[in-house]
Amino acid sequence: MLNNSTSVARALRLSVQERVLWSSFFLIESVFIVIGNSIALSIFTKKRSRVNKSTYLLISLTIADLFVGLSTAFAALPLMLYSDGYRNPSYVIVNVYSICTVFSTFSSIVLLTAIAFERAFAIVFPIKHRLAKQRHYFTVIWGSVALSLVISSTVVLLQLVVPREFPVEHLKYTNVFMIVMSLILLVLVLSAYGIIWVKTRFLSNNDERLTTKRNKKIAKTLFIVTVFSFATWLPEGILLGYNTFLCPMCRSSVPKHVCMFADFVLYGNSFVNIFIYTFRMPYFRKELKTLVRRSSRPLFRPGQRSLPMKACTTRSMAAPIMLLSIQAKR
């Protein structure tokens, strides 16, 4: 994902035909991610959806996934630009790619962590949660963005501080930092959903049962999203752990297509969320059906030259009718 384990470095070990193939896969994946999350964003930003303040966190997560889609397209550039006879990519390209990739992917995980604690807060303190203001959600969102930016900047700084003449150390410090941050976020997410499970299973009373049941359903949906997110991180995490702790000198022995597939699965997480929203959120599914129905409806029927009379509003037809009735009375 980054540095010596990024698609930039991996691309230099592929043949021209293999680079064309993988760049096509990444570009197609990018198109699906961008289109899917653009549709989700249009649904979540509707007035009806924004009545629930928790939707602001889903909007932020969708935007982060949208940036992942753009980063996926950026991941295809090294595969297309650098053939066997070309020189290695510059530090600028590597660092720009690294910060974009880490920022977009860690933004998703940090926001999933924030969503987990927001759901835990809603179930443990339902009254306080209902009294939460819009500014509280914006504070959480901007805090998540700031934390993601700090993480991505730290990764780039580690790449700049450690000399590239020492490839093992250059790889180790960056990978260890990313593994530690991922594990910390994973522990926080599991803690939040553990609190939700204990509260809904053992500590809910009759007065809170209806609210708890509704919040539990939402929390279950978001937990599924989180599980899929960390599952798509698993192949990349295994490669990072193998290259960092088990065999730092064996990086080149890892099959190159396995490395590229790990990147492909990692980016694909941002598209899987759309299916989870569709199957688990009734209002999202309803809005999606409405959107598909409208987009597939033709503006004019075959042989029709103008809009049907039903398209005219009652108000637009009322004025001519009133004018005719006045003239008839005269």
Secondary structure, 3 states (H helix, E strand, C coil): CCHHHCHHHHHCCCCHHHHHHHHHHHHHHHHHHHHHHHHHHHHHCCCCHHHCCCHHHHHHHHHHHHHHHHHHHHHHHHHHHCCCCCCCCCHHHHHHHHHHHHHHHHHHHHHHHHHHHHHHHHHHCHHHHHCCCHHHHHHHHHHHHHHHHHHHHHHHHHHHHCCCCCHHHHHHHHHHHHHHHHHHHHHHHHHHHHHHHHHHHHHCCCCCHHHHHHHHHHHHHHHHHHHHHHHHHHHHHHHHHHHHHHCHHHHHHCCHHHHHHHHHHHHHHHHHHHHHHHHHCHHHHHHHHHHHHHHHCCCCCCCCCCCCHHHCCHHHHHHHHHHHHHHHHC
